[in-house]
Amino acid sequence: MDFETLCKENYLSNSEILHFVTVMKTFCVSHGQNRCWCLKKAKNRDLVADFSTSQNNRPRYKGVDARILLLGFVGKFAQEEDSVIVRYGFCESTYCINPLHYFYGTRQDAMWQHNVRKGSKISPELVNQLREERSSTNKSYAAIARDHKLPYHIVRRICTYESFA
């Protein structure tokens, strides 16, 4: 699949595709390639008029999830049916339209990135360490939680594979 095909599948006309690309170029020039391109903070309202931020925590373009178009714009397409769009933990805005701030991943990837944004100290390495500690030493969940200064229920859910699968 290519970007043009993706746009045609979402019923976007050539002028709408051109406008989308123009907005991407404008944001890249004015904000830089790595910063957040937040629609809510956009100074030129006419430029982003076709974008919407009324959908809970995701930008839309002409009624289409803009994140799909953003990823297609940089040549990234969903490989599997269960792929979800994940926003990197360093991204500051839920309405960011910088395509470099998104990737296709799993629900677990989305959970990790969410935890990074929230400042959680739980990492894949810590999850493995907690599970290893529980299985090798047979310590109680409460003892492990105390050792790592984590809430009991988080440690229990990690060790029983209820979360952070």
Steps between C-alpha positions, in 0.01 A plus 500: 500500500610859447387834640286589199314167518444549873350843434277370221375220728399769748317695227732800496515703181824615339450853636448361853815290470693805379368706792602224746853490357520882510405500869769239573763706316393822674521343846838345421643835389350706783544258793788278394508132430516371858266726700131438561268644237197555723180592316363678807801735508502571125512874435364486145142378551425516125782257430368236739128564440446152349652334806288427804585447865148418616561123495631391840878518489562452131530744214270454200524628146177524297341242731789252469738410782791728407753270665446238229562765235804633690662158513415435136655836411838374627455155343388303806196276465333250735648155451245305702134538586574536871754779458414814691633850452732588785616849597856514632541583867700815428212656303334781693161530328215257435418714195851492355515448124874439471524162322834429670321488836291193409562137411300181450535264793317276742277590790795422725711759313223753555496419872880543528491836325210614720703410807799693366280808459366464853852472644459142619818320597361169373704382202524167315818427693328563835207279401739215418688559826180489708383179337842338538520605864155356569572166332857449626471620862128439551476830687154632568356772279502734798872442566588558136284813495677634810845426354423684177280772654205410280132453586409144598225467238739600218757237603232232533354579158845497338605172663173326409521629141176696536675808367819575313466172313 
